[in-house]
Amino acid sequence: MITKMRHIGIVVDDFAESLRFYTLLGYKMQGSEQVREPSEYIDKISAGKNLKLTTLKLTGPDGSMIELLDYGNDSIREKYNMLKIGVSHIAFTVKDIEEVYRILTSIGIKANSPPQISPTGYVKLAFFEAPEGTYIELVEELK
């Protein structure tokens, strides 16, 4: 089912501080800037409402990835479990997200939404809540 670990998402208060820490560990920024994600898309996949998200992706020397997430509002993080400070989710790449979605939901695993195509069109993904409460993002690469 899973073909590889994709990334770990970490909700942060301060991009500069987190970037400094992870670059000390050997991670490098992908691209040169933070990305503001479309609110409508983020609301769909996170089960949130009117969320504002900025992301920053880092790649390690081994190819592992960390995604820093800043929702910019403490009160929103208190309301939505997925937005709290710390690791927010673990992402894995899968071959067929629709089939995995059918299998997991048929056995009672809760999904935030059906699979969604990203605004870039490069991936289709869905978030699931693991039995212990960890959020798992499953991603099918489309291109």
Contacts in CASP RR format, 6 or more apart in sequence:
PFRMAT RR
TARGET T0000
AUTHOR 0000-0000-0000
METHOD contacts of the structure
MODEL  1
MITKMRHIGIVVDDFAESLRFYTLLGYKMQGSEQVREPSEYIDKISAGKN
LKLTTLKLTGPDGSMIELLDYGNDSIREKYNMLKIGVSHIAFTVKDIEEV
YRILTSIGIKANSPPQISPTGYVKLAFFEAPEGTYIELVEELK
1 94 0 8 1.000
1 95 0 8 1.000
1 100 0 8 1.000
1 103 0 8 1.000
2 92 0 8 1.000
2 93 0 8 1.000
2 94 0 8 1.000
2 138 0 8 1.000
3 92 0 8 1.000
3 93 0 8 1.000
3 94 0 8 1.000
3 95 0 8 1.000
4 92 0 8 1.000
4 93 0 8 1.000
5 64 0 8 1.000
5 90 0 8 1.000
5 91 0 8 1.000
5 92 0 8 1.000
5 93 0 8 1.000
6 65 0 8 1.000
6 91 0 8 1.000
6 92 0 8 1.000
6 93 0 8 1.000
6 137 0 8 1.000
6 139 0 8 1.000
7 57 0 8 1.000
7 64 0 8 1.000
7 65 0 8 1.000
7 66 0 8 1.000
7 67 0 8 1.000
7 91 0 8 1.000
8 65 0 8 1.000
8 66 0 8 1.000
8 67 0 8 1.000
8 87 0 8 1.000
8 89 0 8 1.000
8 90 0 8 1.000
8 91 0 8 1.000
9 66 0 8 1.000
9 67 0 8 1.000
9 68 0 8 1.000
9 69 0 8 1.000
9 87 0 8 1.000
9 88 0 8 1.000
9 89 0 8 1.000
9 90 0 8 1.000
9 91 0 8 1.000
10 18 0 8 1.000
10 66 0 8 1.000
10 67 0 8 1.000
10 68 0 8 1.000
10 69 0 8 1.000
10 86 0 8 1.000
10 87 0 8 1.000
10 88 0 8 1.000
11 69 0 8 1.000
11 70 0 8 1.000
11 71 0 8 1.000
11 77 0 8 1.000
11 83 0 8 1.000
11 84 0 8 1.000
11 85 0 8 1.000
11 86 0 8 1.000
11 88 0 8 1.000
12 18 0 8 1.000
12 68 0 8 1.000
12 69 0 8 1.000
12 70 0 8 1.000
12 85 0 8 1.000
12 86 0 8 1.000
13 70 0 8 1.000
13 85 0 8 1.000
15 34 0 8 1.000
15 54 0 8 1.000
15 56 0 8 1.000
15 68 0 8 1.000
15 70 0 8 1.000
18 56 0 8 1.000
18 68 0 8 1.000
19 29 0 8 1.000
19 56 0 8 1.000
19 58 0 8 1.000
19 68 0 8 1.000
22 58 0 8 1.000
22 66 0 8 1.000
22 68 0 8 1.000
23 29 0 8 1.000
23 58 0 8 1.000
26 60 0 8 1.000
26 61 0 8 1.000
27 58 0 8 1.000
27 59 0 8 1.000
27 60 0 8 1.000
27 66 0 8 1.000
28 58 0 8 1.000
28 59 0 8 1.000
28 60 0 8 1.000
29 56 0 8 1.000
29 57 0 8 1.000
29 58 0 8 1.000
30 57 0 8 1.000
30 58 0 8 1.000
30 59 0 8 1.000
30 65 0 8 1.000
31 57 0 8 1.000
34 54 0 8 1.000
34 55 0 8 1.000
34 56 0 8 1.000
34 70 0 8 1.000
35 54 0 8 1.000
35 55 0 8 1.000
35 56 0 8 1.000
35 57 0 8 1.000
36 52 0 8 1.000
36 53 0 8 1.000
36 54 0 8 1.000
37 53 0 8 1.000
37 54 0 8 1.000
37 55 0 8 1.000
37 119 0 8 1.000
38 119 0 8 1.000
39 50 0 8 1.000
39 51 0 8 1.000
39 52 0 8 1.000
39 53 0 8 1.000
41 116 0 8 1.000
41 118 0 8 1.000
41 119 0 8 1.000
42 48 0 8 1.000
42 51 0 8 1.000
42 52 0 8 1.000
42 53 0 8 1.000
43 49 0 8 1.000
43 50 0 8 1.000
43 51 0 8 1.000
44 113 0 8 1.000
44 116 0 8 1.000
45 112 0 8 1.000
45 113 0 8 1.000
45 116 0 8 1.000
45 125 0 8 1.000
45 126 0 8 1.000
45 127 0 8 1.000
46 80 0 8 1.000
46 82 0 8 1.000
46 83 0 8 1.000
46 112 0 8 1.000
46 127 0 8 1.000
47 80 0 8 1.000
47 82 0 8 1.000
47 112 0 8 1.000
47 113 0 8 1.000
48 80 0 8 1.000
51 71 0 8 1.000
51 76 0 8 1.000
51 80 0 8 1.000
51 83 0 8 1.000
52 71 0 8 1.000
52 72 0 8 1.000
52 73 0 8 1.000
53 69 0 8 1.000
53 70 0 8 1.000
53 71 0 8 1.000
54 69 0 8 1.000
54 70 0 8 1.000
54 72 0 8 1.000
55 67 0 8 1.000
55 68 0 8 1.000
55 69 0 8 1.000
55 70 0 8 1.000
56 67 0 8 1.000
56 68 0 8 1.000
56 70 0 8 1.000
57 65 0 8 1.000
57 66 0 8 1.000
57 67 0 8 1.000
57 68 0 8 1.000
58 65 0 8 1.000
58 66 0 8 1.000
58 67 0 8 1.000
58 68 0 8 1.000
59 65 0 8 1.000
60 66 0 8 1.000
67 91 0 8 1.000
69 83 0 8 1.000
69 88 0 8 1.000
71 77 0 8 1.000
71 83 0 8 1.000
76 83 0 8 1.000
77 83 0 8 1.000
77 84 0 8 1.000
77 85 0 8 1.000
78 84 0 8 1.000
81 133 0 8 1.000
82 88 0 8 1.000
82 89 0 8 1.000
82 127 0 8 1.000
82 135 0 8 1.000
88 135 0 8 1.000
89 127 0 8 1.000
89 134 0 8 1.000
89 135 0 8 1.000
89 136 0 8 1.000
89 137 0 8 1.000
90 134 0 8 1.000
90 135 0 8 1.000
90 136 0 8 1.000
90 137 0 8 1.000
91 125 0 8 1.000
91 136 0 8 1.000
91 137 0 8 1.000
91 138 0 8 1.000
91 139 0 8 1.000
92 136 0 8 1.000
92 137 0 8 1.000
92 138 0 8 1.000
92 139 0 8 1.000
93 138 0 8 1.000
93 139 0 8 1.000
93 140 0 8 1.000
93 141 0 8 1.000
94 100 0 8 1.000
94 138 0 8 1.000
94 139 0 8 1.000
94 140 0 8 1.000
95 140 0 8 1.000
96 140 0 8 1.000
97 115 0 8 1.000
97 124 0 8 1.000
97 125 0 8 1.000
97 126 0 8 1.000
97 138 0 8 1.000
97 139 0 8 1.000
97 140 0 8 1.000
98 115 0 8 1.000
98 124 0 8 1.000
100 138 0 8 1.000
101 111 0 8 1.000
101 114 0 8 1.000
101 115 0 8 1.000
101 126 0 8 1.000
101 138 0 8 1.000
104 111 0 8 1.000
104 128 0 8 1.000
105 111 0 8 1.000
109 128 0 8 1.000
109 129 0 8 1.000
109 130 0 8 1.000
109 131 0 8 1.000
110 128 0 8 1.000
110 129 0 8 1.000
111 126 0 8 1.000
111 127 0 8 1.000
111 128 0 8 1.000
111 129 0 8 1.000
112 126 0 8 1.000
112 127 0 8 1.000
112 128 0 8 1.000
112 129 0 8 1.000
113 126 0 8 1.000
113 127 0 8 1.000
114 126 0 8 1.000
115 124 0 8 1.000
115 125 0 8 1.000
115 126 0 8 1.000
115 140 0 8 1.000
116 124 0 8 1.000
116 125 0 8 1.000
116 126 0 8 1.000
117 123 0 8 1.000
117 124 0 8 1.000
117 142 0 8 1.000
118 124 0 8 1.000
118 125 0 8 1.000
121 142 0 8 1.000
121 143 0 8 1.000
122 141 0 8 1.000
122 142 0 8 1.000
122 143 0 8 1.000
123 139 0 8 1.000
123 140 0 8 1.000
123 141 0 8 1.000
123 142 0 8 1.000
124 139 0 8 1.000
124 140 0 8 1.000
124 142 0 8 1.000
125 137 0 8 1.000
125 138 0 8 1.000
125 139 0 8 1.000
125 140 0 8 1.000
126 137 0 8 1.000
126 138 0 8 1.000
127 135 0 8 1.000
127 136 0 8 1.000
127 137 0 8 1.000
127 138 0 8 1.000
128 135 0 8 1.000
128 136 0 8 1.000
128 137 0 8 1.000
128 138 0 8 1.000
129 135 0 8 1.000
129 136 0 8 1.000
130 136 0 8 1.000
END
